[in-house]
Amino acid sequence: MQFLHHGFGFLTGSFLALLGVDCFEHELTRRGRKDGHGNVKWSCVKISRILRNATYMGYIGYNKSKVNNFLEKKRSKNLDESTFILGKGDFEPIVTEAFWRQCEEIRKNRIRTLQMPSGEERRQGTRIIQHLWVRKLRCRCGAGYNRFKWRVLQDGTPVYGYQCNFRTQNPAKSFVEKNHLAGQKSCDAIPICERKLDLMAKQIFDKLWGDQQEAVSKACQMVESCLHTAATQTAKEQENVHR
């Protein structure tokens, strides 16, 4: 209930200020706000689901799921929000309806749709660029790493760093110990600057590669040989066509 009365007001207010959902995730973790399971663990998916819940403005939502048939009775989620049926509840709302509708309008304006060949419209997702170190790095807790902007130099060049995903979505180990959160998982991994990773990789390659000039020259010779073979084959094919 702590989050319902205080956290949702922060979410909706920040959303009206045009902040991203990822900002909510970091801020709720920093403030130590607990979710419905009593854990300080937030994600963009969880926050987005909360913002779509009409219960906070005093309404009960129906038709949010459907059953395939009366024999199997397999229930699946209804993703078409336009088919939801909202009924006024007999409980006190947390935010006003006008405030919730304003946030809903902003959220829907940010959603892009993709027109399918059949005429059906689907939500268009965004593919996250997988950088080299994101694919390679693994934390000692077993989680992967996420790339973020560390800082910006005076000439405008951005400097990037990498942070453990589990550490991003959960509170720090010091926070857990200070607040005596029993059962709360945590990771104390610190961010890593991309420049340091590149420097370490360069030193390793310098030791293992040996004579780089000879390897580069050999690679150029192989490329030239392949280009010469391809050009010769193309010339023979054109000659056969003329005949």
N, C-alpha and C positions, 0 to 999 in steps of 0.2 A: 504493500500500500504506500510505502514511502515513495516509490518511483511513480506510482499512478498520480499522486497529487502534486508532486514537485517536478519529477523528470519529464512528464508529458508537457507541462507548461514550458520547460526549457526547450524541448524539441520543437514544438510548434512556433515558439517565438524566434528561435534560430532559423527555422525553415523560412519564415516570413522575411528574415534578413538576408535571404538568398545564400545561406551557407550550405555547403555540401553535406551529404549524409556521413561522409568519412570524418568531418569535423565533429559531429555528434558523438561518433564512436570514441574518439580520443578524449573528448571533454567528459563524457560520462565515466570513462575509466579513470580519468584523473580525479574526478570528484568522488570516486568510490561508490557510485550508485549501483545497487543490486538489481538484477533482473527478476523475472517471475520465479526462478529456481533458487534464488538467494545467492547467486554467484555474480561477481563483478566481471562479467564477460559479455562484450558487445560486439556486434558485427553489423555491416551495412544491411544485410538481409533482414536481420531481426528488427532494426530500427525502421526500415521501410515498411515492414509488416505492421508495426505499431502505429505508424502514421496513417495507414489505410483503415484502421479499425474505427468504425463509427460509434462504438460503444462509449468512447470518451466524450462524445457530444450528446449522449443520452438516448441513443437509438440501439435497437437490437437488429442485427443483420440476419436475413434468411436467404436460402438458396445459395449458400456459399459452397455447398458440396452436392453431389448427385450420386444416385445408385444406378448401376448399369442395367439391372433387371431385378425382378422380385424373387428369382431363384438363387442366383449367385450372391446378390446383395453386396457387390464390391463397391465401396464408396471411393470417389475421387474428387479432388478439389475443382471447383468451378472458377476458372481464371478470368472469365468475362465479367468484369465489375458492373457493366451496364445492366446485367440481369439480376443483380442483387435486389432484394426487397427489404427496405428499412422500415421498421415499426417503432413508434415512440415508446420508450421504456418508462417505468414508474420509479426510476431511481434518479438521484441528483447527478447531472453531468459535471465533468471536470472542466471542460472549456465550452464556450458558447458555440452554437451551431454556425453562426456567421464566421467566427474565427476558424473553425474546422474546415468550412467550405472554402475559405480563402487559401488555406494551405493545400487543400485538395486540388484547387485550380492550378496552383503553381506546380504541383507534382505532376499533373497530367500534361501540362505544357512542356515538361522536360522529357516526356516519353516520345520516342520516334517509332513510327510504324513502317512495316515492310509489306508491300503489295505482292502477294503470291500470284503465280500464273493462273491459279484457279479463281482468282478474285478475292480470296480470303486475306484478311489483314492480320499480321502478327507483329508482336513487339520486336523491334530490331535491337539486338544486343551489340555490345562493343567488345571487340577482341582486345585483350590486354597484351601489350608488347612484352614478350618474354626475352629479357636481356640475358646476356651470357652468364653473368654471375647469379642471376635468379634461378637459372637452370642447374647451376653447379653447386651453389652453397647449401649446406644443411647445418642447422644448429645442433648443439649437443643434446637438446631436448627432443630432437627428431623432426622439428618443423622446418619448413623452407623459409626463404628470405624474400622480403619485398623491397623494391627500390623506391627511394624518396629523394626529394631535393634537399640537400644538406644546407647549402647556402649559395649566394651569388657573389662572384668576384666584382671588383670595381669596374672592370670592362664589360660587365654583363654576362660573363660566362658562368653557366650554372655548374655547381659541384654536387655530385650525387653521392648518396650513401645507401647502405643496406641494413635492414632491421629484421629481426626474427618475427615471423608472422604470429607465433604464439605469444610473444612478448607484447606485440601491438594490441592484440585482442584481450589480453589479461593484465591485471595489475602487476606491478613490480614485486619482487620478493620482499624488499624492505617494507612495502606498503602492507603486504599480507601479514608479516611478522609484527608490525607496529599495531595493526588493528585486530590481531588475533583471529583471523578468518580461518577457522578450522575446515579442512577439506578443500580449500581454494587452491587450485593449481597455479603455479607461477613460473616465470623464467627470468633470470637476471642477466641475460645476454645484452651487451652494450652494442650500439650501432657501429658499423664498420664503414670507413670512408672508401669510396671507389678508387681513389688515387693510391691508397695503400695496397689494395688488392692487385692493381695493375703493376705496382712496383715489385711486389712479391712474385708475381707471375713472370715478370721480366728476369728477375734474378734466377729463378728456377730454370727458365729456358736458356739463359746464358750458360749455366753449368751443364745442362743436358745436351744442348744442341751442338756445342763445339764450334767448328768453323762455319759461321752463318753465310759468309760470302760465297764459299764453294757450293753450299746447298742452294742458295738463290740462283747462282749461275746455272747449275744443273737443272733447276726447275724451269728457267727461261729457255734452255735448250730443248727440254721436253715439249714446252708449249709451241715453240717454233717448228719442231718436228711434226707435231700434230696438225698445225696450220698448213704446212707444206703438203702433208699427205692428203688433207681435205681438199686443198686447191687442185692437186693433181687428179684426184678422183672426179672432181666436178668438171675439169677440162675434158677428161675421157668420156664422161656422160654426154657432154655437149657435142663432142665429135661424133659419137654414135648416133645422136639425134639427127645431125646434118646429113649423115650417110643415108 
